[in-house]
Amino acid sequence: MNKIYPEKLKAGDEVRIIAPSRSMSIISKEIREIANKRFAEMGLKLSFGKHIEESDDFVSSSIQSRVEDIYDAFSDKNVKAVFAVVGGFNCNQLLRYLDWNSIRKNPKIFCGYSDITALNNAIFAKTGLVSYSGPAYSTFGQELYFDYTLDYFKKCLLSDEPFEIKASESWSDDAWYKKQKDRNLIKNDGFLIINEGRASGTLLGANLFTFNLLQGTEYFPDLKNSVLFLEDDKECSPCHFDRDLQSLIHLANFKDIKGIVIGRFQEASKVSNNILIKIIKTKRELDNMPVIANVDFGHTSPIITFPVGGEVNIVAEDGKIKLEIIKH
């Protein structure tokens, strides 16, 4: 399958906000106002899916409503990019009902993270369209310490140039959406090399638990010559991460994977550097590939934007790391 890279954003473009997972109804007025202002400052015009405020017992909406908003967003020629409101738990419900031909024939930027991992990888598997793991609409409502996230968003979605991913100066694991002014920054010690080596390939993955939901289905991407970007949230204990990673390793074509990049864990997960190193070192299938960790993506702040289906290069040698997005 040929890869399809969507056109980059430019001032004046329309961006459609949809809720393929959790509802817009959980997003406060304050966060909406800050997010709207941020998009406006980039010269981007926002429009919103018809059903994004609907909310059921799962703080989501019906499959029909969510599928309709995705179809409308991709079929509308005026819309140049589609952003998820936020993550959640259930966007894999939609996969059997999506019009993949419509998505393939109307390629455009699609961006979100966490539960949106299911859509990112399924879109690539079914259509060849490269999509993006990065800030959701609600993420743009973060009032303070947003510069790093915004910088990498622009590098990935407003430019075609390759870019190197460098560690942020500091990070946070606070509930910023509850108390915007009460933030706790933590000094960043940089990326962690667990296994040295070099790797280049197609970037796949993002949220590990969600990625694994696609195993054994037509929506799971081909792992040949891939580099996996993997992360998980605060509910992922060391035991959960270990077994979820082992599930990937048991796949017949895991041998085709060239390297692994792991996003920073939340403190509540208790996945420390020492524990993570122990997990990786117990898996002999990883011995001959580079594995690096504590990269700025996942459920802490700030986060990078990266292309699911794009091209990445890793050099982790002599205690130094160069992590570069080659094509996006």
C-alpha positions as CSV (number, residue, x, y, z in Angstrom):
1,M,0.0,0.0,0.0
2,N,1.3,3.4,-0.9
3,K,1.6,6.0,1.8
4,I,-0.4,9.2,1.6
5,Y,0.9,12.3,3.3
6,P,-1.7,15.0,3.8
7,E,-1.1,18.6,3.0
8,K,0.3,20.7,5.8
9,L,-1.8,23.4,7.5
10,K,-1.5,27.1,6.6
11,A,-3.1,30.3,7.8
12,G,-6.7,30.5,6.7
13,D,-7.3,26.7,6.8
14,E,-10.4,25.2,8.4
15,V,-9.9,22.7,11.2
16,R,-12.8,20.5,12.2
17,I,-13.2,19.3,15.8
18,I,-14.9,16.0,16.4
19,A,-15.5,13.7,19.4
20,P,-14.7,10.1,18.3
21,S,-14.2,9.1,21.9
22,R,-15.2,11.2,24.8
23,S,-17.7,14.0,24.5
24,M,-17.0,17.7,24.2
25,S,-19.4,18.2,27.1
26,I,-16.6,17.4,29.6
27,I,-14.5,20.4,28.4
28,S,-14.9,23.5,30.4
29,K,-15.6,26.9,29.0
30,E,-12.2,28.2,30.1
31,I,-10.4,25.4,28.3
32,R,-12.5,26.0,25.2
33,E,-11.7,29.7,25.2
34,I,-8.0,29.2,25.5
35,A,-7.9,26.5,22.8
36,N,-10.0,28.6,20.4
37,K,-7.6,31.5,20.9
38,R,-4.6,29.4,20.3
39,F,-5.9,28.1,16.9
40,A,-6.9,31.7,16.0
41,E,-3.4,32.9,16.7
42,M,-2.1,30.4,14.1
43,G,-4.7,31.8,11.6
44,L,-6.7,28.6,11.7
45,K,-10.5,28.6,11.6
46,L,-12.4,26.2,13.8
47,S,-15.6,24.3,13.0
48,F,-17.3,21.7,15.1
49,G,-19.0,18.4,14.4
50,K,-22.7,18.3,14.8
51,H,-22.7,15.6,17.6
52,I,-19.7,16.5,19.7
53,E,-21.8,17.8,22.7
54,E,-23.8,14.5,23.0
55,S,-23.1,12.5,26.1
56,D,-24.4,9.1,27.1
57,D,-23.7,6.8,30.0
58,F,-20.1,6.4,28.8
59,V,-19.6,10.2,28.4
60,S,-19.5,9.5,24.7
61,S,-22.2,9.4,21.9
62,S,-23.7,6.8,19.7
63,I,-21.6,5.0,17.1
64,Q,-23.8,6.5,14.4
65,S,-23.2,10.1,15.7
66,R,-19.5,9.7,15.8
67,V,-19.2,8.0,12.4
68,E,-21.3,10.7,10.9
69,D,-19.1,13.4,12.2
70,I,-16.0,11.7,10.9
71,Y,-17.6,11.2,7.5
72,D,-18.7,14.9,7.4
73,A,-15.2,16.1,8.4
74,F,-13.4,14.0,5.7
75,S,-15.9,14.6,2.9
76,D,-16.0,18.4,3.4
77,K,-13.6,19.9,0.9
78,N,-13.2,23.1,3.0
79,V,-11.8,21.1,6.0
80,K,-8.0,20.7,5.9
81,A,-7.5,19.0,9.3
82,V,-9.5,17.0,11.8
83,F,-8.8,17.0,15.5
84,A,-10.2,14.9,18.3
85,V,-11.6,16.7,21.3
86,V,-9.9,14.5,23.8
87,G,-9.2,10.8,24.3
88,G,-11.4,8.2,26.1
89,F,-12.0,4.5,25.8
90,N,-14.1,3.5,22.9
91,C,-13.2,4.8,19.4
92,N,-12.3,1.3,18.3
93,Q,-16.1,0.7,18.2
94,L,-16.2,2.8,15.1
95,L,-13.8,0.9,12.8
96,R,-16.2,-1.5,11.2
97,Y,-18.6,1.4,10.3
98,L,-16.2,3.9,8.8
99,D,-16.1,4.7,5.1
100,W,-12.5,4.0,4.4
101,N,-12.8,4.9,0.7
102,S,-14.0,8.4,1.7
103,I,-11.0,8.8,4.0
104,R,-8.6,7.6,1.3
105,K,-10.1,9.9,-1.4
106,N,-10.1,12.9,0.9
107,P,-6.7,12.8,2.7
108,K,-6.2,15.4,5.4
109,I,-4.5,15.8,8.7
110,F,-6.1,13.8,11.5
111,C,-4.7,14.3,15.0
112,G,-5.3,13.1,18.6
113,Y,-3.7,10.8,21.2
114,S,-4.4,8.2,23.8
115,D,-7.6,6.3,22.7
116,I,-7.3,7.9,19.3
117,T,-4.3,5.6,18.7
118,A,-6.9,3.0,17.5
119,L,-8.0,5.4,14.7
120,N,-4.5,6.6,13.9
121,N,-3.2,3.1,13.2
122,A,-6.4,1.8,11.6
123,I,-6.5,4.7,9.2
124,F,-2.9,3.9,8.1
125,A,-3.6,0.2,7.9
126,K,-6.8,0.6,5.8
127,T,-5.9,3.6,3.6
128,G,-2.2,4.3,3.7
129,L,-3.0,7.8,5.1
130,V,-0.4,9.1,7.5
131,S,-2.1,10.6,10.6
132,Y,-0.7,12.2,13.7
133,S,-0.4,11.4,17.4
134,G,-0.3,14.8,19.1
135,P,-2.3,17.3,21.1
136,A,-6.1,17.0,21.1
137,Y,-8.3,20.1,20.9
138,S,-8.6,20.1,24.7
139,T,-4.8,20.1,25.0
140,F,-4.6,23.5,23.4
141,G,-6.6,24.8,26.4
142,Q,-3.5,24.4,28.6
143,E,-2.8,27.9,29.7
144,L,0.8,27.7,31.0
145,Y,3.9,25.9,29.8
146,F,2.6,25.1,26.4
147,D,5.5,26.3,24.3
148,Y,7.2,23.0,23.7
149,T,4.0,21.3,22.7
150,L,3.1,24.1,20.3
151,D,6.6,24.2,18.8
152,Y,6.5,20.5,17.9
153,F,3.0,20.8,16.7
154,K,4.1,23.4,14.2
155,K,7.2,21.5,13.2
156,C,5.1,18.5,12.3
157,L,1.9,19.9,10.9
158,L,2.8,23.3,9.5
159,S,6.1,22.3,7.8
160,D,7.4,19.5,5.6
161,E,11.0,19.7,6.9
162,P,12.5,16.8,8.9
163,F,13.0,17.7,12.6
164,E,14.9,16.4,15.5
165,I,13.1,15.5,18.7
166,K,14.9,17.0,21.7
167,A,14.0,16.6,25.4
168,S,12.0,19.3,27.0
169,E,13.6,21.3,29.8
170,S,10.9,20.4,32.3
171,W,7.7,18.4,32.4
172,S,4.6,18.0,34.6
173,D,2.2,15.3,35.7
174,D,-0.4,17.6,37.2
175,A,-4.2,17.9,36.6
176,W,-3.7,21.2,34.8
177,Y,-7.3,21.1,33.5
178,K,-8.6,21.4,37.1
179,K,-6.2,24.1,38.3
180,Q,-4.6,26.0,35.5
181,K,-2.4,28.2,37.7
182,D,-1.3,25.5,40.2
183,R,1.4,23.7,38.2
184,N,4.3,21.6,39.4
185,L,7.2,21.5,37.0
186,I,9.8,18.7,37.2
187,K,13.3,19.1,35.8
188,N,13.8,16.8,32.8
189,D,16.8,14.5,33.0
190,G,16.6,13.8,29.3
191,F,16.0,10.6,27.3
192,L,17.0,7.3,28.7
193,I,19.0,4.8,26.6
194,I,18.1,1.2,27.6
195,N,19.5,-0.6,24.5
196,E,21.9,1.2,22.2
197,G,21.7,0.8,18.4
198,R,20.5,2.4,15.2
199,A,17.1,2.0,13.5
200,S,15.1,3.6,10.7
201,G,11.6,2.8,9.6
202,T,7.9,3.4,9.6
203,L,6.6,4.9,12.8
204,L,3.7,3.0,14.4
205,G,1.9,2.8,17.7
206,A,1.4,5.4,20.5
207,N,-0.8,4.2,23.4
208,L,0.2,0.6,24.0
209,F,-3.0,-0.7,25.5
210,T,-5.1,0.8,22.7
211,F,-2.7,-0.3,20.0
212,N,-3.0,-3.9,21.3
213,L,-6.8,-3.8,20.8
214,L,-6.1,-3.9,17.1
215,Q,-4.1,-7.2,17.2
216,G,-5.5,-9.9,15.0
217,T,-7.8,-7.6,13.1
218,E,-7.7,-6.0,9.6
219,Y,-7.0,-2.7,11.4
220,F,-3.6,-3.6,12.7
221,P,-0.8,-2.1,10.6
222,D,2.0,-4.1,9.0
223,L,5.0,-4.1,11.3
224,K,7.6,-4.7,8.6
225,N,10.5,-2.2,9.0
226,S,8.7,-0.3,11.7
227,V,9.8,1.6,14.8
228,L,7.3,1.5,17.6
229,F,6.4,4.6,19.7
230,L,4.7,3.3,22.9
231,E,3.3,4.9,26.0
232,D,0.6,4.4,28.6
233,D,-1.3,6.3,31.2
234,K,-1.4,6.3,35.1
235,E,-3.5,3.2,35.2
236,C,-0.6,1.2,33.6
237,S,1.3,-0.5,36.4
238,P,4.7,-2.2,35.8
239,C,2.9,-5.5,35.5
240,H,0.4,-4.2,32.9
241,F,3.2,-2.6,30.8
242,D,5.2,-5.8,30.9
243,R,2.4,-8.1,29.8
244,D,1.1,-5.6,27.1
245,L,4.6,-5.3,25.7
246,Q,5.0,-9.1,25.8
247,S,1.7,-9.4,23.8
248,L,3.4,-7.5,21.0
249,I,6.5,-9.6,21.2
250,H,4.5,-12.8,20.7
251,L,3.3,-11.6,17.3
252,A,4.8,-13.6,14.5
253,N,6.1,-10.5,12.7
254,F,7.5,-8.8,15.8
255,K,11.0,-9.7,14.4
256,D,10.4,-7.1,11.7
257,I,10.4,-4.3,14.2
258,K,13.6,-2.2,14.2
259,G,13.4,-0.2,17.4
260,I,11.2,1.0,20.2
261,V,10.7,4.5,21.6
262,I,8.9,4.8,24.9
263,G,7.0,7.8,26.1
264,R,7.3,9.2,29.7
265,F,5.2,7.4,32.3
266,Q,3.0,9.2,34.7
267,E,4.2,9.0,38.3
268,A,1.1,7.1,39.5
269,S,2.0,4.2,37.2
270,K,5.1,3.4,39.4
271,V,7.0,2.6,36.2
272,S,10.4,3.9,37.3
273,N,13.5,3.9,35.2
274,N,14.9,1.0,37.1
275,I,11.7,-1.0,36.7
276,L,11.5,-0.2,33.0
277,I,15.1,-1.2,32.4
278,K,14.4,-4.6,34.1
279,I,11.3,-5.1,32.0
280,I,13.2,-4.5,28.8
281,K,16.3,-6.5,29.7
282,T,14.2,-9.6,30.5
283,K,13.1,-9.7,26.8
284,R,15.7,-11.3,24.6
285,E,13.8,-10.3,21.5
286,L,14.8,-6.7,22.2
287,D,18.5,-7.3,22.6
288,N,19.4,-6.4,19.1
289,M,17.4,-3.2,18.7
290,P,17.6,0.3,20.1
291,V,15.2,1.0,23.0
292,I,15.0,4.5,24.4
293,A,12.6,5.9,26.9
294,N,11.3,9.1,28.7
295,V,10.5,10.8,25.4
296,D,8.0,13.6,25.6
297,F,4.8,12.0,24.5
298,G,2.0,10.2,26.3
299,H,0.0,11.4,29.3
300,T,2.4,13.9,30.9
301,S,3.0,17.4,29.6
302,P,4.5,18.6,27.3
303,I,4.1,16.4,24.3
304,I,5.5,16.2,20.7
305,T,3.4,15.6,17.6
306,F,4.6,12.6,15.4
307,P,3.3,10.9,12.3
308,V,1.8,7.4,12.5
309,G,2.9,5.9,9.2
310,G,5.7,8.5,8.8
311,E,9.4,7.8,8.8
312,V,11.8,8.0,11.8
313,N,15.5,7.5,12.5
314,I,17.1,6.6,15.8
315,V,20.8,6.7,16.7
316,A,21.5,5.7,20.3
317,E,25.2,5.2,20.7
318,D,28.0,6.0,23.1
319,G,25.4,7.4,25.6
320,K,24.0,9.9,23.1
321,I,20.7,9.9,21.3
322,K,19.6,11.5,18.0
323,L,15.9,11.0,17.4
324,E,14.7,12.4,14.1
325,I,11.4,12.5,12.2
326,I,12.5,12.2,8.6
327,K,9.1,12.3,6.7
328,H,5.8,13.4,8.1
